[in-house]
Amino acid sequence: MDYQLPDKIEKLRIKTKDFVNNIIIPLESDKSSYDDHENINLSLLEDIREKVKQAGLWAPQIPTSRSGLGLGPVGMSVLYEEMNRSIFGPVCFNCAAPDDGNMYILNKIATEEQKIKWLDPIIRGEVRSALAMTEPAPGGGSDPSMIKTEAVFSNNKWIVNGLKWYITGAGIASHFILLAKTKGGLTAFLYHKDQPGWNIKRRIPIMGPEEHGGHCEIEYNGLEIPDENRLGEVGQGLKIVQIRLGLARLTHCMRWIGLSKRSLEIALDYVSHREGFGIKLADRESIQIKLGKAAMDIDISRLLVMRAAWKIENGSKSRQDVSMAKIQVADTLNEVCDTAIQLNGAKGYSKDIILEWIYRYARQAKLVDGATEVHQMIVNRFFNNYKSDFWHWGIGPDV
Ligand SMILES: Cc1cc2nc3c(=O)[nH]c(=O)nc-3n(C[C@H](O)[C@H](O)[C@H](O)COP(=O)(O)OP(=O)(O)OC[C@H]3O[C@@H](n4cnc5c(N)ncnc54)[C@H](O)[C@@H]3O)c2cc1C
């Protein structure tokens, strides 16, 4: 058992941390850094992405054969946590959802021709992407087997009709991965924004800051997809999306730990300087207990994430580990940010600092990529199947 980071990963971690501290975090306090939806504005993003490339930190999760740094899930856990100490971080390194998960699945499933056409431009940062899966009731949400959007095969192409919603990034994406019902089950497809037969009905207003391109409701009215743009086998769509969501869920967790850490750093800074009733807030035991608990919750989250990452890197699907990490990290992010706001007093509730941004963003963590209850159901399923072997060490029977 070895908790030491390999030298290569530790060096990259320090480089990433310095970049985030020196180049990205200072942008957060400048109002002109933001777009209309509270994210980093696109022209500034272009500048920062160029600096990331020059620093040799671009797309660390992508294989070296496709111009990335070749890190697996363990190295990603370390770097993503550092990146998302800034609210702007992950997108600057091309490590933000949904591109990150989409690149992962395309690299894993697509044919080489498909990779050149659909994946490489996302890796280079030339286009953005989206995953269209969730539908309004009575269509598929938590239960994707209820998906109603249909693709019918005719004359070597697929004709798609249906509705999707909450599709992150759809307003800016050029490359879409779409999940639709076909004969024989669900099938995944690729399409380009310029193809006719689909439209964005509306950008759905949400509680928190938005990803670039928002969260959109999409209508398909006879979108034609050539069979060569089918991703994987007919009827294998659910399996493909589960592969994508496995690591994508975990990368959400990696990033959310970064936001949790930053929230607590801001709280520690405030209580270390603020005095009341004759002493520093940081010297009060009640404050120390709050900070200690939050720091411990973050570390519990990190251990769960790193174990799942290590298992995936060593060939396991690690489904119950990913589910446990997702539940734990989503709760920790919400609780730690709430504590940080409380400890900052009125300032924590203001827009002068980023805690209120993180607080509004954090609520989605318990919903996206599987609601907490669905992950609890999955954990329970594994517990029921494996009884006391559920708590095995190493790579177990869950693969
Ligand atoms: C900010 C944001 C971004 C998103 N981005 C995307 C995207 O890019 N692409 C995409 O396809 N989708 C996206 N989604 C959709 C998201 O994945 C779904 O909201 C999520 O899967 C839940 O589906 P639903 O909303 O239909 O909830 P429902 O399935 O209607 O469930 C509602 C609630 O019921 C409870 N519940 C459901 N099942 C169970 C169960 N088995 N046991 C106990 N309780 C249960 C949960 O509390 C759940 O929250 C996004 C959503 C948000 C909020």
PDBQT file of the ligand as one rigid body, heavy atoms in Angstrom, charges set to zero:
ROOT
HETATM    1  C1  LIG A 401     -27.100  21.416 -14.278  1.00  0.00    +0.000 C 
HETATM    2  C2  LIG A 401     -27.518  20.166 -14.984  1.00  0.00    +0.000 A 
HETATM    3  C3  LIG A 401     -26.797  19.720 -16.080  1.00  0.00    +0.000 A 
HETATM    4  C4  LIG A 401     -27.208  18.569 -16.772  1.00  0.00    +0.000 A 
HETATM    5  N1  LIG A 401     -26.539  18.182 -17.904  1.00  0.00    +0.000 NA
HETATM    6  C5  LIG A 401     -26.995  17.140 -18.643  1.00  0.00    +0.000 A 
HETATM    7  C6  LIG A 401     -26.389  16.794 -19.891  1.00  0.00    +0.000 A 
HETATM    8  O1  LIG A 401     -25.426  17.418 -20.321  1.00  0.00    +0.000 OA
HETATM    9  N2  LIG A 401     -26.916  15.766 -20.619  1.00  0.00    +0.000 N 
HETATM   10  C7  LIG A 401     -27.969  15.046 -20.168  1.00  0.00    +0.000 A 
HETATM   11  O2  LIG A 401     -28.386  14.122 -20.867  1.00  0.00    +0.000 OA
HETATM   12  N3  LIG A 401     -28.573  15.339 -18.969  1.00  0.00    +0.000 NA
HETATM   13  C8  LIG A 401     -28.129  16.370 -18.206  1.00  0.00    +0.000 A 
HETATM   14  N4  LIG A 401     -28.731  16.705 -17.014  1.00  0.00    +0.000 N 
HETATM   15  C9  LIG A 401     -29.841  15.903 -16.555  1.00  0.00    +0.000 C 
HETATM   16  C10 LIG A 401     -29.490  15.032 -15.349  1.00  0.00    +0.000 C 
HETATM   17  O3  LIG A 401     -28.584  14.027 -15.716  1.00  0.00    +0.000 OA
HETATM   18  C11 LIG A 401     -30.819  14.489 -14.820  1.00  0.00    +0.000 C 
HETATM   19  O4  LIG A 401     -31.473  15.591 -14.236  1.00  0.00    +0.000 OA
HETATM   20  C12 LIG A 401     -30.655  13.382 -13.806  1.00  0.00    +0.000 C 
HETATM   21  O5  LIG A 401     -30.195  12.204 -14.424  1.00  0.00    +0.000 OA
HETATM   22  C13 LIG A 401     -32.006  13.057 -13.117  1.00  0.00    +0.000 C 
HETATM   23  O6  LIG A 401     -33.016  12.843 -14.083  1.00  0.00    +0.000 OA
HETATM   24  P1  LIG A 401     -34.400  13.645 -13.944  1.00  0.00    +0.000 P 
HETATM   25  O7  LIG A 401     -34.109  15.095 -13.849  1.00  0.00    +0.000 OA
HETATM   26  O8  LIG A 401     -35.293  13.203 -15.045  1.00  0.00    +0.000 OA
HETATM   27  O9  LIG A 401     -34.995  13.190 -12.549  1.00  0.00    +0.000 OA
HETATM   28  P2  LIG A 401     -36.091  12.049 -12.301  1.00  0.00    +0.000 P 
HETATM   29  O10 LIG A 401     -35.664  10.775 -12.930  1.00  0.00    +0.000 OA
HETATM   30  O11 LIG A 401     -37.418  12.587 -12.659  1.00  0.00    +0.000 OA
HETATM   31  O12 LIG A 401     -35.977  11.891 -10.716  1.00  0.00    +0.000 OA
HETATM   32  C14 LIG A 401     -36.425  12.931  -9.838  1.00  0.00    +0.000 C 
HETATM   33  C15 LIG A 401     -35.934  12.658  -8.450  1.00  0.00    +0.000 C 
HETATM   34  O13 LIG A 401     -36.516  11.436  -7.970  1.00  0.00    +0.000 OA
HETATM   35  C16 LIG A 401     -35.613  10.747  -7.129  1.00  0.00    +0.000 C 
HETATM   36  N5  LIG A 401     -35.353   9.412  -7.687  1.00  0.00    +0.000 N 
HETATM   37  C17 LIG A 401     -35.200   9.054  -8.980  1.00  0.00    +0.000 A 
HETATM   38  N6  LIG A 401     -34.955   7.719  -9.091  1.00  0.00    +0.000 NA
HETATM   39  C18 LIG A 401     -34.952   7.241  -7.839  1.00  0.00    +0.000 A 
HETATM   40  C19 LIG A 401     -34.762   5.939  -7.264  1.00  0.00    +0.000 A 
HETATM   41  N7  LIG A 401     -34.492   4.888  -8.036  1.00  0.00    +0.000 N 
HETATM   42  N8  LIG A 401     -34.839   5.799  -5.923  1.00  0.00    +0.000 NA
HETATM   43  C20 LIG A 401     -35.106   6.869  -5.124  1.00  0.00    +0.000 A 
HETATM   44  N9  LIG A 401     -35.291   8.115  -5.593  1.00  0.00    +0.000 NA
HETATM   45  C21 LIG A 401     -35.214   8.306  -6.919  1.00  0.00    +0.000 A 
HETATM   46  C22 LIG A 401     -34.331  11.596  -7.072  1.00  0.00    +0.000 C 
HETATM   47  O14 LIG A 401     -34.374  12.416  -5.928  1.00  0.00    +0.000 OA
HETATM   48  C23 LIG A 401     -34.425  12.432  -8.322  1.00  0.00    +0.000 C 
HETATM   49  O15 LIG A 401     -33.688  13.643  -8.205  1.00  0.00    +0.000 OA
HETATM   50  C24 LIG A 401     -28.323  17.829 -16.318  1.00  0.00    +0.000 A 
HETATM   51  C25 LIG A 401     -29.030  18.278 -15.186  1.00  0.00    +0.000 A 
HETATM   52  C26 LIG A 401     -28.644  19.432 -14.527  1.00  0.00    +0.000 A 
HETATM   53  C27 LIG A 401     -29.433  19.885 -13.340  1.00  0.00    +0.000 C 
ENDROOT
TORSDOF 0
